[in-house]
């Protein structure tokens, strides 16, 4: 009976020791994971060019978060960014028209995720 009690204590001590090792490993893994995802795939990547005082070209990068579809939340966010860019450049106070919208994918293949949505437009 005494040997059995000692054996149980030793087993319990080993389990606690392994549990403590796992507890130290979990935060380390979380830190490594956070380092991989923090700001490596920024959501807002954009470029604005005033072609003339009344025309512009605006492009916004797409990715898995900001999909390339022309309906839904991602498109509305890009349109809001376009309006912010026009305001920041002091253009189109009376409004604007987007004349063309096209998707440009810089590379093809199985790893080709994303591209640019390019808008060209003019002030009213």
Secondary structure in CASP SS format (residue, H / E / C, confidence):
PFRMAT SS
TARGET T0000
AUTHOR 0000-0000-0000
METHOD secondary structure of the structure
MODEL  1
X C 1.00
X H 1.00
X H 1.00
X H 1.00
X H 1.00
X H 1.00
X H 1.00
X H 1.00
X H 1.00
X H 1.00
X H 1.00
X H 1.00
X H 1.00
X H 1.00
X H 1.00
X H 1.00
X H 1.00
X H 1.00
X H 1.00
X H 1.00
X H 1.00
X H 1.00
X H 1.00
X H 1.00
X H 1.00
X H 1.00
X H 1.00
X H 1.00
X H 1.00
X H 1.00
X H 1.00
X H 1.00
X H 1.00
X H 1.00
X H 1.00
X H 1.00
X H 1.00
X C 1.00
X C 1.00
X C 1.00
X C 1.00
X C 1.00
X C 1.00
X C 1.00
X C 1.00
X E 1.00
X E 1.00
X E 1.00
X E 1.00
X E 1.00
X E 1.00
X E 1.00
X C 1.00
X C 1.00
X E 1.00
X E 1.00
X E 1.00
X E 1.00
X E 1.00
X E 1.00
X E 1.00
X E 1.00
X C 1.00
X C 1.00
X C 1.00
X C 1.00
X C 1.00
X C 1.00
X C 1.00
X C 1.00
X C 1.00
X C 1.00
X H 1.00
X H 1.00
X H 1.00
X H 1.00
X H 1.00
X H 1.00
X H 1.00
X H 1.00
X H 1.00
X H 1.00
X H 1.00
X H 1.00
X H 1.00
X H 1.00
X H 1.00
X H 1.00
X C 1.00
X C 1.00
X C 1.00
X C 1.00
X C 1.00
X C 1.00
X C 1.00
X E 1.00
X E 1.00
X E 1.00
X E 1.00
X E 1.00
X E 1.00
X E 1.00
X E 1.00
X E 1.00
X C 1.00
X C 1.00
X C 1.00
X C 1.00
X C 1.00
X C 1.00
X C 1.00
X C 1.00
X C 1.00
X C 1.00
X E 1.00
X E 1.00
X E 1.00
X E 1.00
X E 1.00
X E 1.00
X E 1.00
X E 1.00
X E 1.00
X C 1.00
END
